[in-house]
Amino acid sequence: MPPTVENICAGRRRRARSALKTVTEDKMSAETRLSRAVAQRTGLAAEISRMEKELAEKKKSLDVVAKEEGWLKNRVELRLTQENILNGRLTKGWPDEEDYNGEKEEENENTN
């Protein structure tokens, strides 16, 4: 004997309620995970934005320091050259003093 229409309808309703329960539970689980994923994405996006700003500031600082480094290298090079020239003048005298010193030595030799 075939099942009655009422039994068929009752079976369908039972399966539909069971499927609805499973779908509802899965939807709630997915909503919870979605909330966490959205919060995590928002947090990561904010952190990336902060890091990009920080990186831009550090790049500016790097440019400033690089310019200062170049300027200071030139300054140190200049000062080294100046030191060498001044040390040379202190030990050997000035170029125009060579003639003067030579004349003085000759005068000293002639007077002795």
ABEGO torsion letter per residue (X at the ends): XBBBAAAAAAAAAAAAAAAAAAAAAAAAAAAAAAAAAAAAAAAAAAAAAAAAAAAAAAAAAAAAAAAAAAAAAAAAAAAAAAAAAAAAAAAAEBAAAAAAAAAAAAAAAAAX
